[in-house]
Amino acid sequence: MRIDDVLKRKKTLSFEVFPPKKGDTETERLYKAIDELRALRPDFISVTYGASGSTARNSVEIAGHIKSVGIEPLAHITGGPSTPSEIDAIAEDLKAHNVENVLALRGDRPIDYQAEYCKYFPHATDLMSHIGKYGFAMGAACYPEGHPECETLYADLKSLKKKEECGATFFITQLFFDNSYYYRLVNEARKIGIKSPMIPGIMPLVSVKNIKHIKEMCGSAIPIEFRNMIEIYSDKPNVMREIGMNYAVYQIMDLIAKGAPGVHLYTMNKADVAIEICQRMENVIGEFFA
């Protein structure tokens, strides 16, 4: 089922997983996590595709597995490291696995990537134009605090408008910790005529060691109240996990109360985090996501 069709009739609950770089043991663990996530009845599960292109084949196989167990997969396709023929091969494989939904991304160049990057697809819109012939429901990324390469949010909004014109029928945001940025993004996007749903992406910050990675990845601002709690309890892992869970639940409940079209949880391959979040929100999920 197409995600854009689902969004027309209900709020969506979704999760994200990534292909393991190691061997069969890690793949088995991922499939076990997918089975655990399936019990939460998500509307879709997205599968990342490494910016170096190294996990592209694994991504297709995992997307096919998700489809085979009765969940809609959202397969990432990253244009940066790829040639047109490589993109065509991936798209054809996805079609062969009956995958209907893709998230079209340019991808950021990995620090240690030596080959030429973005030679054929310098922008996500170039990739979207190329894969439009395959008939996927296409999603795209958006950034509540503005893309790091754009000087202003409003410059980034022009790019979002182009993505919609090139076929994006829904957006998923980069992770954020201050909901006011999401509300500003949606309000300003609507002012310039962007109509597609914008699903907020939330990452429960349950470990202090994730903070540096998050700052390097997207530079998301952490509100002072949340940061204060993190700093006070940074040496108490169990307390830190509790704080992170509570804050994520607060974000989600606030977003749903104010009309967000759904929520996408960046719990990656940690099914236990998704399960605990959903348990804490059991009544909210039953009321708004059914």
C-alpha positions as CSV (number, residue, x, y, z in Angstrom):
1,M,0.0,0.0,0.0
2,R,1.2,3.5,-0.8
3,I,2.1,5.6,2.2
4,D,0.6,8.7,0.7
5,D,-2.8,6.9,0.5
6,V,-2.5,5.8,4.1
7,L,-1.9,9.4,5.2
8,K,-5.1,10.4,3.6
9,R,-7.1,8.4,6.0
10,K,-5.1,8.2,9.3
11,K,-2.1,9.2,11.3
12,T,0.9,6.9,10.7
13,L,3.2,5.2,13.2
14,S,6.5,4.1,11.7
15,F,10.0,3.0,12.7
16,E,13.4,3.0,11.1
17,V,16.0,0.2,10.7
18,F,19.4,0.0,9.1
19,P,21.2,-2.8,7.3
20,P,23.9,-4.3,9.4
21,K,27.5,-4.1,8.1
22,K,28.5,-7.3,9.7
23,G,27.6,-10.9,9.0
24,D,24.7,-13.3,9.3
25,T,24.4,-13.0,13.1
26,E,23.6,-9.2,12.9
27,T,21.1,-9.8,10.1
28,E,19.4,-12.4,12.2
29,R,19.2,-9.9,15.1
30,L,17.7,-7.3,12.7
31,Y,15.0,-9.8,11.5
32,K,14.2,-10.6,15.1
33,A,13.8,-6.8,15.8
34,I,11.6,-6.5,12.8
35,D,9.4,-9.3,14.2
36,E,9.2,-7.4,17.5
37,L,8.3,-4.2,15.7
38,R,5.6,-5.9,13.7
39,A,3.7,-6.7,16.9
40,L,3.4,-2.9,17.4
41,R,1.4,-2.7,14.1
42,P,3.3,0.1,12.4
43,D,2.0,1.6,9.2
44,F,5.5,1.2,7.7
45,I,9.1,0.6,8.5
46,S,11.8,2.5,6.6
47,V,15.2,0.9,5.7
48,T,18.2,3.2,5.4
49,Y,20.7,3.0,2.5
50,G,24.3,4.0,3.4
51,A,25.5,7.2,1.9
52,S,28.5,5.3,0.5
53,G,26.1,2.9,-1.3
54,S,27.8,-0.1,0.5
55,T,24.5,-1.4,2.0
56,A,22.3,-0.9,-1.0
57,R,21.8,-4.6,-1.7
58,N,21.2,-5.4,1.9
59,S,18.6,-2.6,2.0
60,V,16.6,-4.1,-0.9
61,E,16.7,-7.6,0.8
62,I,15.5,-6.2,4.1
63,A,12.8,-4.1,2.5
64,G,11.6,-7.3,0.7
65,H,11.6,-9.2,4.0
66,I,9.5,-6.4,5.7
67,K,7.0,-6.7,2.8
68,S,6.9,-10.5,3.1
69,V,5.9,-10.3,6.8
70,G,3.0,-8.0,6.1
71,I,4.4,-4.5,6.8
72,E,4.9,-1.8,4.2
73,P,8.6,-1.0,3.7
74,L,9.9,2.5,2.9
75,A,13.1,1.9,1.1
76,H,15.7,4.7,1.1
77,I,17.5,5.4,-2.2
78,T,20.5,7.6,-2.0
79,G,21.7,9.3,-5.2
80,G,25.1,10.7,-4.0
81,P,27.3,7.6,-4.5
82,S,25.3,6.0,-7.3
83,T,25.3,6.0,-11.1
84,P,22.1,6.0,-13.1
85,S,22.5,2.3,-14.0
86,E,23.0,1.4,-10.3
87,I,19.9,3.3,-9.3
88,D,17.9,1.6,-12.1
89,A,19.1,-1.8,-10.8
90,I,18.0,-1.0,-7.2
91,A,14.6,0.4,-8.4
92,E,14.0,-2.7,-10.5
93,D,14.9,-5.0,-7.6
94,L,12.6,-3.1,-5.3
95,K,9.8,-3.5,-7.8
96,A,10.5,-7.2,-8.0
97,H,10.0,-7.3,-4.2
98,N,6.7,-5.5,-4.6
99,V,8.0,-2.5,-2.7
100,E,5.8,0.5,-3.4
101,N,7.4,3.3,-1.4
102,V,10.8,5.0,-1.5
103,L,12.5,7.9,0.3
104,A,14.6,9.7,-2.2
105,L,17.7,11.3,-0.8
106,R,20.9,12.9,-2.1
107,G,22.9,11.7,0.9
108,D,25.7,13.5,2.6
109,R,29.3,12.5,1.6
110,P,30.9,10.2,4.3
111,I,34.0,11.7,5.8
112,D,36.2,8.8,4.6
113,Y,34.6,8.5,1.2
114,Q,37.3,8.8,-1.5
115,A,35.4,8.5,-4.8
116,E,33.6,11.3,-6.6
117,Y,30.3,12.0,-4.9
118,C,27.1,13.4,-6.4
119,K,28.4,13.2,-9.9
120,Y,25.1,12.1,-11.4
121,F,22.6,13.2,-8.7
122,P,23.8,16.4,-7.1
123,H,20.4,17.0,-5.6
124,A,17.6,14.8,-4.3
125,T,15.4,16.3,-7.1
126,D,17.7,14.9,-9.7
127,L,17.3,11.5,-8.3
128,M,13.5,11.9,-8.0
129,S,13.2,12.9,-11.6
130,H,15.2,9.8,-12.6
131,I,13.2,7.3,-10.6
132,G,9.8,8.8,-11.3
133,K,9.3,6.4,-14.2
134,Y,9.0,3.5,-11.7
135,G,5.8,4.7,-10.2
136,F,6.8,4.6,-6.5
137,A,5.1,6.6,-3.9
138,M,8.0,9.0,-3.2
139,G,8.9,10.6,0.1
140,A,11.6,13.1,0.8
141,A,13.5,14.5,3.7
142,C,13.0,17.9,5.4
143,Y,14.8,19.7,8.2
144,P,12.9,21.5,10.9
145,E,16.0,23.7,11.7
146,G,16.9,24.1,8.0
147,H,19.3,22.0,6.0
148,P,22.9,22.5,7.2
149,E,24.0,23.6,3.7
150,C,21.3,26.3,3.4
151,E,21.9,29.7,4.8
152,T,18.3,30.1,6.0
153,L,15.2,28.0,6.5
154,Y,13.5,29.9,3.7
155,A,16.2,28.9,1.2
156,D,15.7,25.3,2.3
157,L,11.9,25.7,1.8
158,K,12.5,26.5,-1.8
159,S,14.2,23.1,-2.1
160,L,11.3,21.4,-0.5
161,K,8.9,23.0,-2.9
162,K,11.0,21.6,-5.8
163,K,10.9,18.1,-4.2
164,E,7.2,18.3,-4.1
165,E,7.1,19.4,-7.8
166,C,9.3,16.5,-8.7
167,G,6.9,14.0,-7.1
168,A,7.3,13.9,-3.3
169,T,3.9,13.2,-1.8
170,F,5.0,13.1,1.8
171,F,8.0,14.3,3.9
172,I,9.8,12.9,6.9
173,T,11.7,15.3,9.1
174,Q,15.2,14.9,10.3
175,L,15.3,14.3,14.1
176,F,14.7,17.3,16.4
177,F,14.2,17.9,20.1
178,D,12.4,21.2,20.1
179,N,8.9,20.9,18.7
180,S,8.7,24.6,17.9
181,Y,11.0,24.1,15.0
182,Y,8.7,21.6,13.5
183,Y,5.6,23.9,13.9
184,R,7.6,26.7,12.2
185,L,8.6,24.5,9.3
186,V,5.0,23.3,8.7
187,N,3.6,26.9,8.9
188,E,6.2,28.4,6.6
189,A,5.9,25.5,4.1
190,R,2.1,26.0,3.9
191,K,2.6,29.7,3.2
192,I,4.6,28.9,0.0
193,G,2.2,26.3,-1.2
194,I,3.7,23.0,0.0
195,K,0.8,20.7,0.7
196,S,2.3,17.3,1.4
197,P,2.1,15.8,4.9
198,M,5.3,16.3,7.0
199,I,5.8,13.4,9.4
200,P,7.9,14.4,12.4
201,G,10.9,12.2,13.1
202,I,11.7,11.6,16.8
203,M,14.8,9.9,18.2
204,P,14.6,9.0,21.9
205,L,17.9,10.2,23.4
206,V,18.4,7.3,25.9
207,S,22.2,7.4,26.1
208,V,24.7,10.2,26.6
209,K,27.1,8.7,24.1
210,N,24.5,9.5,21.3
211,I,24.7,13.2,21.8
212,K,28.0,13.8,20.0
213,H,26.8,11.6,17.1
214,I,23.5,13.5,16.8
215,K,25.3,16.9,16.9
216,E,27.7,15.8,14.1
217,M,24.9,14.2,12.0
218,C,22.4,17.0,12.0
219,G,23.2,19.7,14.5
220,S,19.8,19.5,16.2
221,A,19.4,21.9,19.1
222,I,18.7,20.4,22.5
223,P,16.5,22.6,24.7
224,I,18.1,23.9,27.8
225,E,15.7,22.1,30.2
226,F,16.5,18.8,28.5
227,R,20.2,19.5,28.4
228,N,20.3,20.3,32.1
229,M,18.8,17.0,33.0
230,I,21.2,15.2,30.6
231,E,24.2,16.9,32.2
232,I,23.0,16.2,35.8
233,Y,22.3,12.5,35.2
234,S,24.9,11.8,32.5
235,D,26.7,9.3,34.8
236,K,23.6,7.4,35.7
237,P,22.6,5.3,32.6
238,N,19.3,4.0,34.0
239,V,18.2,7.5,34.9
240,M,19.3,8.8,31.5
241,R,17.3,6.2,29.7
242,E,14.2,7.2,31.8
243,I,14.7,10.9,31.0
244,G,15.1,10.2,27.3
245,M,12.0,8.0,27.1
246,N,9.9,10.6,29.0
247,Y,11.1,13.4,26.8
248,A,10.3,11.5,23.6
249,V,6.8,10.6,24.8
250,Y,6.3,14.3,25.7
251,Q,7.4,15.4,22.2
252,I,5.1,12.8,20.5
253,M,2.1,13.6,22.6
254,D,2.5,17.3,22.0
255,L,2.9,16.8,18.2
256,I,-0.1,14.6,17.9
257,A,-2.2,17.0,20.0
258,K,-1.3,19.8,17.6
259,G,-2.2,18.0,14.4
260,A,1.0,16.2,13.2
261,P,0.1,13.6,10.5
262,G,1.9,10.8,12.4
263,V,5.2,10.1,14.0
264,H,8.4,8.3,12.7
265,L,10.6,6.9,15.5
266,Y,14.3,6.8,14.8
267,T,14.8,3.8,17.2
268,M,16.9,2.2,14.5
269,N,17.4,-1.5,15.3
270,K,16.5,-1.2,19.0
271,A,13.1,-2.7,19.1
272,D,13.0,-2.5,22.9
273,V,13.0,1.3,22.7
274,A,10.1,1.4,20.3
275,I,8.2,-1.1,22.4
276,E,8.7,0.9,25.6
277,I,7.7,4.1,23.9
278,C,4.5,2.5,22.6
279,Q,3.7,1.0,26.0
280,R,3.9,4.4,27.6
281,M,1.6,5.8,24.9
282,E,-0.8,2.9,24.7
283,N,-4.0,5.0,25.1
284,V,-2.7,7.7,22.7
285,I,-1.9,5.1,20.0
286,G,-5.3,3.4,20.5
287,E,-7.1,6.8,20.2
288,F,-5.2,8.4,17.3
289,F,-3.3,5.8,15.3
290,A,-5.9,3.0,14.9
